[in-house]
Amino acid sequence: MTLFYRFVTKLVRAIMIVFWNYKIINVDRMESIKSSIIAPNHISALDPPFIGSIFKKEIFVLAKYELFHNPLLGVILRNLNAIPIRRGRIDRTAIKTAQKALSDGYSLMMFPEGTRKSTNVKAGIGKIAFETQKDIVPVFIKYPSSMFKSLLRKESLNIVIGKKIKTSQFEQTKKKTDTYREIAEFSMKKIRDLENEC
């Protein structure tokens, strides 16, 4: 872990404590993320830094390619282990980079919906999970109704860690794409179920 990565994650955690009064539910499950796919719901641009910073271990994250158009932001993101991925098509380069990170023992964060503007589950998480045979850790993030309420400690930013989903329980069907989608949709269901624990 680089000094820059350590500094940024500690800074983000400090911001979350002061401004968001954040709480982690099911802290004991955090160790289960080792060499797994972290799968959160995606509702804000703050999701990646907030969720990524709560883990003490270094992780990788898939980020939309457009964010890297800004040279400075691109350098920062790459130093925070962000992997650029082109949306709307199969980005084999991004997939191979993500698979290598997992095979090297790192965890990978990716959002089943793919983007905040979508309510449809993408099969990409199923493809990477099935081909690497890495398990999925569902995560649910819920923001307070306002930052003012979190500052007054009346509400909290809640991050719920779910039980690990074993990829080995899914069998390959005649079409791999059907298996990928089954894994993705099952993962999204488990993520949504975690809202009840907030």
PyMOL commands that set and color helices and strands:
alter all, ss='L'
color gray80, all
select helices_A, chain A and resi 3-20+27-33+47-54+65-69+71-79+92-103+124-132+147-151+167-169+176-197
alter helices_A, ss='H'
color red, helices_A
select strands_A, chain A and resi 23-25+37-40+59-64+82-85+107-109+136-142+158-161
alter strands_A, ss='S'
color yellow, strands_A
deselect
rebuild
show_as cartoon
